[in-house]
Amino acid sequence: MTTRSDFTEPEWELLVQTPRWVVAAASAAQRDVAYRTNHEIEQGFVATANGRHSGNAFVTEVAAETMKIFDNQTVVGATDFGDREAGIQAVLDRVASVVQILAAKAAPEDAKAYRRWLVDITDVVITAARSNDFLGIGGELVTRNERDFRDRLVLTLQR
């Protein structure tokens, strides 16, 4: 079983902060009005918290630490999404680093559970609010930009 003690402090911090970055990137994938963006981020918070009940002890441990970041409203290596593509790429680069760390130090089942958790978080965020509707009519539940982010995340997690 993989635990915090298997990682250096910088590695652990990266593992703990990555879910929050993924929430931010998934939300930034499609520009929306503020209330929709806030809803996506709130739902990402809930999806991250649900990692504490994942059934995988490693993900439970990471999720508990991640929630402390949300609870303390700590800024974690803020990524600027003013340039959306650059911000998303920065998050995917961090995810790629996590994948390497997990491959080197985590039990395969724990690495798989962590990767699945990141995809689950993304799925919740990108389906949290419709985009491009008119007065609540029409629009898309998941836009092309959101699907593209999810696809890129999955590819990064498979490396």
LUMLO-350219 format. One record per residue: y, x, z of N, C-alpha, C in turn. Coordinates in Angstrom, 1 decimal. Each point is the difference from the previous one (the first is absolute). Example, Ala and Ser with C-alpha at 12.3 -4.5 7.8 and 13.67 -1.06 7.14 Angstrom:
NODE_-5.7_13.2_7.8_1.2_-0.9_0.0_1.2_0.9_0.0
NODE_1.1_-0.4_-0.7_1.1_0.9_0.0_1.1_-0.8_0.8
//
This chain:
NODE_-1.2_0.8_0.0_1.2_-0.8_0.0_1.2_0.9_0.0
NODE_1.0_-0.4_-0.8_1.3_0.7_-0.1_1.0_-0.4_1.1
NODE_0.6_0.9_0.6_1.1_-0.3_1.0_1.2_0.9_-0.2
NODE_1.0_-0.3_0.7_1.3_0.7_0.0_-0.3_1.5_0.1
NODE_-0.9_0.4_0.9_-0.3_1.4_0.3_-0.5_0.8_-1.2
NODE_-0.4_-0.7_-1.1_-0.5_0.7_-1.2_1.2_0.5_-0.8
NODE_1.2_-0.3_0.3_1.1_0.3_-0.8_1.1_0.8_0.7
NODE_0.7_0.8_-0.7_1.2_0.6_0.5_1.1_-1.0_0.3
NODE_1.0_0.3_0.8_1.0_-1.0_0.3_0.7_-0.4_-1.3
NODE_0.4_0.9_-0.9_0.7_-0.4_-1.3_-1.0_-0.9_-0.8
NODE_-1.2_0.3_-0.1_-1.0_-0.9_-0.7_-0.1_-1.3_0.6
NODE_-0.1_-0.1_1.3_-0.1_-1.3_0.7_1.3_-0.8_-0.3
NODE_1.2_0.6_0.1_1.2_-0.7_-0.3_0.0_-0.6_-1.4
NODE_-0.4_0.8_-0.9_-0.1_-0.5_-1.4_-0.9_-1.2_-0.1
NODE_-1.2_0.1_0.6_-0.9_-1.2_0.0_0.6_-1.2_0.6
NODE_0.8_0.2_1.1_0.6_-1.1_0.7_1.2_-0.6_-0.7
NODE_0.7_0.8_-0.7_1.2_-0.5_-0.7_-0.2_-0.6_-1.4
NODE_-1.1_0.4_-0.6_-0.3_-0.4_-1.3_-0.1_-1.5_-0.2
NODE_-0.6_-0.8_0.9_0.0_-1.5_-0.2_1.4_-0.5_-0.1
NODE_0.9_0.5_0.8_1.4_-0.5_0.0_0.7_0.3_-1.4
NODE_-0.3_1.2_-0.5_0.5_0.4_-1.3_-0.5_-0.9_-1.1
NODE_-1.3_-0.3_0.1_-0.6_-0.9_-1.0_0.6_-1.4_0.1
NODE_0.3_-0.5_1.1_0.7_-1.3_0.1_1.3_0.1_-0.7
NODE_0.8_1.1_0.2_1.3_0.1_-0.6_-0.1_0.1_-1.5
NODE_-1.0_0.8_-0.5_-0.1_0.2_-1.4_-0.5_-1.3_-0.7
NODE_-1.0_-0.7_0.6_-0.5_-1.2_-0.6_1.1_-1.0_-0.1
NODE_0.9_-0.1_1.1_1.1_-0.9_-0.1_1.1_0.4_-1.0
NODE_0.2_1.3_-0.1_1.0_0.5_-1.0_-0.5_-0.1_-1.4
NODE_-1.3_-0.2_-0.3_-0.5_0.0_-1.3_0.7_-1.1_-0.9
NODE_0.4_-1.1_0.7_0.7_-1.1_-0.7_1.2_-0.3_0.8
NODE_1.2_0.2_-0.6_1.2_-0.4_0.6_0.1_-1.5_0.2
NODE_0.4_-0.4_1.1_0.1_-1.4_0.4_1.3_-0.2_0.8
NODE_0.3_-1.3_0.3_1.1_-0.3_0.9_-0.5_0.4_1.4
NODE_1.0_0.2_0.8_-0.2_0.6_1.4_-1.0_-0.8_0.8
NODE_0.0_-1.3_0.0_-0.9_-0.7_0.8_-1.4_0.1_-0.4
NODE_-0.3_0.2_-1.3_-1.3_0.2_-0.5_-0.5_1.4_0.3
NODE_0.9_1.0_-0.1_-0.4_1.3_0.4_-0.3_0.1_1.5
NODE_0.8_-0.6_0.8_-0.3_-0.1_1.4_-1.3_-0.6_0.3
NODE_-0.3_-1.1_-0.7_-1.3_-0.7_0.2_-1.2_0.9_-0.4
NODE_0.2_0.7_-1.1_-1.1_1.0_-0.4_-0.2_1.1_1.1
NODE_1.1_0.5_0.5_-0.1_1.0_1.0_-0.6_-0.5_1.3
NODE_0.4_-1.2_0.4_-0.6_-0.6_1.2_-1.5_-0.2_-0.2
NODE_-0.4_-0.5_-1.2_-1.4_-0.2_-0.2_-0.8_1.3_-0.1
NODE_0.7_1.1_-0.5_-0.6_1.3_0.1_-0.2_0.5_1.4
NODE_0.9_-0.3_0.9_-0.1_0.3_1.4_-1.2_-0.7_0.6
NODE_-0.2_-1.2_-0.4_-1.2_-0.8_0.5_-1.3_0.6_-0.5
NODE_0.0_0.3_-1.3_-1.2_0.6_-0.6_-0.3_1.4_0.6
NODE_1.0_0.7_0.3_-0.2_1.3_0.7_-0.6_-0.2_1.3
NODE_0.6_-0.9_0.8_-0.5_-0.3_1.3_-1.5_-0.5_0.0
NODE_-0.3_-0.7_-1.1_-1.4_-0.5_-0.1_-1.0_1.1_-0.1
NODE_0.4_1.2_-0.3_-0.8_1.2_0.0_-0.6_0.3_1.3
NODE_0.6_-0.5_1.1_-0.5_0.1_1.3_-1.3_-0.8_0.3
NODE_-0.2_-0.9_-1.0_-1.2_-0.9_0.2_-0.9_0.2_-1.3
NODE_0.0_1.2_-0.6_-0.7_0.2_-1.2_-1.5_0.2_0.2
NODE_-0.4_0.2_1.2_-1.5_0.3_0.2_-0.3_1.5_-0.2
NODE_1.0_0.8_-0.4_-0.2_1.4_-0.1_0.8_0.7_1.1
NODE_-0.6_0.8_0.8_0.6_0.6_1.2_1.2_0.9_-0.4
NODE_-0.2_0.7_-1.1_1.0_1.0_-0.5_1.2_-0.8_-0.5
NODE_-0.1_-1.0_-0.8_1.1_-0.8_-0.5_0.7_-0.7_1.2
NODE_-0.8_-0.5_1.0_0.5_-0.6_1.2_1.0_0.9_0.7
NODE_-0.5_1.3_0.1_0.8_1.0_0.7_1.3_0.3_-0.7
NODE_-0.1_0.2_-1.3_1.2_0.3_-0.9_0.9_-1.2_0.1
NODE_-0.5_-1.2_-0.2_0.8_-1.2_0.0_0.8_-0.2_1.3
NODE_-0.7_0.3_1.1_0.7_-0.1_1.3_1.2_1.0_0.1
NODE_-0.2_1.2_-0.5_1.1_1.0_0.0_1.1_-0.5_-1.0
NODE_-0.4_-0.5_-1.1_1.0_-0.4_-1.0_0.8_-1.2_0.5
NODE_-0.5_-0.9_0.8_0.7_-1.1_0.5_1.1_0.5_1.0
NODE_-0.3_1.2_0.7_1.0_0.5_0.9_1.3_0.4_-0.8
NODE_-0.2_0.4_-1.3_1.2_0.4_-0.8_0.8_-1.3_-0.3
NODE_-0.7_-1.1_-0.3_0.6_-1.2_-0.3_0.7_-0.6_1.3
NODE_-0.7_0.1_1.1_0.5_-0.5_1.3_1.3_0.7_0.4
NODE_0.0_1.3_-0.2_1.1_0.8_0.4_1.1_0.1_-1.1
NODE_-0.3_-0.6_-1.1_0.9_0.0_-1.1_0.4_1.4_-0.4
NODE_-0.9_0.9_0.1_0.2_1.4_-0.3_0.1_0.2_-1.5
NODE_1.0_0.8_-0.4_0.1_0.4_-1.4_-1.0_1.1_-0.3
NODE_-0.9_-0.2_-1.0_-1.0_1.0_-0.3_0.3_0.5_-1.4
NODE_0.5_1.2_-0.1_0.2_0.6_-1.3_0.4_-0.9_-1.0
NODE_1.1_-0.7_0.2_0.5_-1.0_-0.9_-0.1_0.4_-1.5
NODE_-0.5_-0.9_-0.8_0.0_0.1_-1.4_1.0_-0.8_-0.6
NODE_0.8_0.5_-0.9_1.1_-0.7_-0.7_-0.6_-0.7_-1.2
NODE_0.2_-1.3_0.0_-0.5_-0.8_-1.2_1.2_-0.4_-0.9
NODE_1.1_0.7_0.2_1.2_-0.2_-1.0_-0.5_0.3_-1.4
NODE_-0.8_1.1_-0.1_-0.7_0.3_-1.3_-1.4_-0.5_0.3
NODE_-0.3_-1.2_-0.3_-1.3_-0.6_0.3_-1.2_0.8_-0.4
NODE_0.0_0.5_-1.2_-1.1_0.8_-0.5_-0.2_1.3_0.8
NODE_1.1_0.7_0.3_-0.1_1.2_0.8_-0.5_-0.3_1.4
NODE_0.5_-1.1_0.6_-0.4_-0.3_1.4_-1.5_-0.4_0.0
NODE_-0.5_-0.8_-1.0_-1.4_-0.3_0.0_-0.8_1.2_-0.3
NODE_0.4_0.9_-0.8_-0.8_1.3_-0.3_0.0_0.8_1.3
NODE_1.1_0.1_0.8_-0.1_0.7_1.2_-1.0_-0.5_1.0
NODE_-0.1_-1.4_0.0_-1.0_-0.6_0.9_-1.4_0.3_-0.5
NODE_-0.2_-0.1_-1.3_-1.3_0.3_-0.6_-0.4_1.5_0.2
NODE_1.0_0.9_0.0_-0.3_1.4_0.3_-0.5_0.2_1.4
NODE_0.6_-0.8_0.9_-0.4_0.1_1.4_-1.4_-0.6_0.2
NODE_-0.3_-1.1_-0.7_-1.3_-0.6_0.0_-1.0_1.1_-0.5
NODE_0.3_0.7_-1.1_-0.9_1.0_-0.5_-0.3_1.1_1.0
NODE_1.0_0.4_0.8_-0.2_0.9_1.1_-0.9_-0.5_1.0
NODE_0.1_-1.3_0.3_-0.9_-0.7_1.0_-1.4_0.1_-0.5
NODE_-0.2_-0.3_-1.3_-1.3_-0.1_-0.6_-0.7_1.4_0.2
NODE_0.8_1.1_-0.2_-0.6_1.3_0.1_-0.4_0.3_1.5
NODE_0.9_-0.4_0.9_-0.3_0.2_1.4_-1.2_-0.8_0.4
NODE_-0.1_-1.2_-0.4_-1.2_-0.8_0.3_-1.3_0.6_-0.6
NODE_0.1_0.5_-1.2_-1.2_0.6_-0.6_-0.5_1.2_0.7
NODE_1.0_0.7_0.6_-0.4_1.3_0.7_-0.4_-0.3_1.4
NODE_0.5_-1.0_0.7_-0.2_-0.1_1.4_-0.6_-1.3_0.6
NODE_0.0_-1.0_-0.8_-0.5_-1.3_0.5_-1.4_-0.3_-0.5
NODE_-0.7_-0.8_0.8_-1.3_-0.5_-0.4_0.2_-0.9_-1.2
NODE_-0.9_0.1_-1.0_0.1_-0.8_-1.2_0.3_-1.5_0.2
NODE_-0.7_-0.6_1.0_0.2_-1.4_0.2_1.4_-0.3_0.6
NODE_0.5_1.0_0.8_1.4_-0.2_0.5_1.0_0.2_-1.0
NODE_-0.2_1.0_-0.9_1.0_0.2_-1.1_0.0_-1.3_-0.9
NODE_-1.2_-0.5_-0.3_0.0_-1.2_-0.8_0.7_-1.2_0.6
NODE_-0.2_-0.2_1.3_0.6_-1.1_0.7_1.5_0.2_0.0
NODE_0.5_1.2_0.2_1.4_0.3_0.0_0.6_-0.4_-1.4
NODE_-0.6_0.5_-1.0_0.4_-0.3_-1.4_0.1_-1.5_-0.3
NODE_-1.1_-0.7_0.5_-0.1_-1.4_-0.2_1.2_-0.7_0.7
NODE_0.3_0.5_1.2_1.1_-0.6_0.8_1.3_0.1_-0.8
NODE_0.3_1.2_-0.6_1.2_0.1_-0.7_0.1_-1.0_-1.2
NODE_-1.1_-0.2_-0.7_-0.1_-1.0_-1.1_0.2_-1.4_0.6
NODE_-0.6_-0.3_1.1_0.2_-1.3_0.6_1.4_-0.2_0.4
NODE_0.7_1.0_0.5_1.4_-0.2_0.4_0.8_-0.3_-1.3
NODE_-0.3_0.8_-1.0_0.8_-0.2_-1.3_-0.2_-1.4_-0.5
NODE_-1.3_-0.5_0.0_-0.3_-1.3_-0.5_0.8_-1.1_0.8
NODE_0.1_0.2_1.3_0.8_-1.0_0.8_1.5_0.1_-0.4
NODE_0.5_1.2_-0.2_1.5_0.1_-0.3_0.3_-0.6_-1.3
NODE_-0.8_0.4_-1.0_0.3_-0.5_-1.4_-0.2_-1.5_-0.3
NODE_-0.8_-0.6_0.9_-0.2_-1.5_-0.1_0.8_-0.8_1.0
NODE_0.9_0.7_0.7_0.7_-0.7_1.1_1.2_-0.9_-0.5
NODE_0.5_0.3_-1.2_1.1_-0.8_-0.5_0.0_-0.1_-1.5
NODE_0.3_-1.1_-0.5_0.1_-0.2_-1.5_1.2_0.7_-0.5
NODE_0.0_0.4_-1.2_1.2_0.6_-0.7_0.3_-0.7_-1.2
NODE_1.3_0.1_-0.4_0.4_-0.6_-1.3_-0.1_-1.5_-0.1
NODE_0.1_-0.7_1.1_-0.1_-1.5_0.0_1.4_-0.5_-0.1
NODE_0.1_-1.3_-0.2_1.3_-0.7_0.0_-0.1_-1.1_1.0
NODE_0.7_0.1_1.1_0.0_-1.0_1.0_-1.4_-0.3_0.5
NODE_-0.8_1.0_0.1_-1.4_-0.2_0.5_-1.0_-0.5_-1.1
NODE_0.5_-0.1_-1.2_-0.9_-0.4_-1.1_-0.4_1.1_-0.9
NODE_-1.2_0.1_-0.4_-0.5_1.1_-0.9_0.0_1.3_0.7
NODE_0.3_1.0_-0.8_0.0_1.4_0.5_-1.5_0.5_0.0
NODE_-0.1_1.2_0.6_-1.3_0.7_0.0_-0.3_0.4_1.4
NODE_-1.3_-0.2_0.4_-0.4_0.4_1.3_-0.1_1.5_0.1
NODE_-0.5_0.6_-1.0_-0.1_1.5_-0.1_0.5_0.4_-1.4
NODE_1.1_0.8_0.1_0.6_0.4_-1.3_-0.7_1.2_-0.6
NODE_0.4_0.3_-1.2_-0.6_1.2_-0.7_0.4_1.2_0.8
NODE_1.2_0.2_0.5_0.3_1.1_0.8_-0.8_0.2_1.3
NODE_-0.3_-1.2_0.6_-0.8_0.1_1.2_-1.5_0.3_-0.3
NODE_-0.5_-0.5_-1.1_-1.3_0.3_-0.4_-0.1_1.5_-0.4
NODE_1.0_0.5_-0.6_0.1_1.4_-0.4_-0.1_0.9_1.2
NODE_0.8_-0.4_1.1_0.0_0.8_1.2_-1.4_0.0_0.6
NODE_-0.6_-1.2_0.1_-1.3_-0.1_0.6_-1.0_0.9_-0.8
NODE_0.0_-0.1_-1.3_-0.9_0.8_-0.8_0.2_1.5_0.2
NODE_1.2_0.4_0.1_0.3_1.4_0.2_-0.4_0.5_1.4
NODE_0.1_-0.9_1.0_-0.5_0.3_1.3_-1.5_0.2_0.0
NODE_-0.7_-1.0_-0.6_-1.4_0.1_-0.1_-0.5_1.3_-0.7
NODE_0.6_0.3_-1.1_-0.3_1.3_-0.7_0.2_1.2_0.9
NODE_1.1_0.0_0.7_0.3_1.1_1.0_-1.0_0.1_1.1
NODE_-0.4_-1.2_0.5_-1.0_0.0_1.1_-1.4_0.4_-0.5
NODE_-0.3_0.0_-1.3_-1.3_0.3_-0.5_-0.1_1.5_-0.3
NODE_1.0_0.8_0.1_0.0_1.4_-0.4_-0.8_0.8_1.1
//
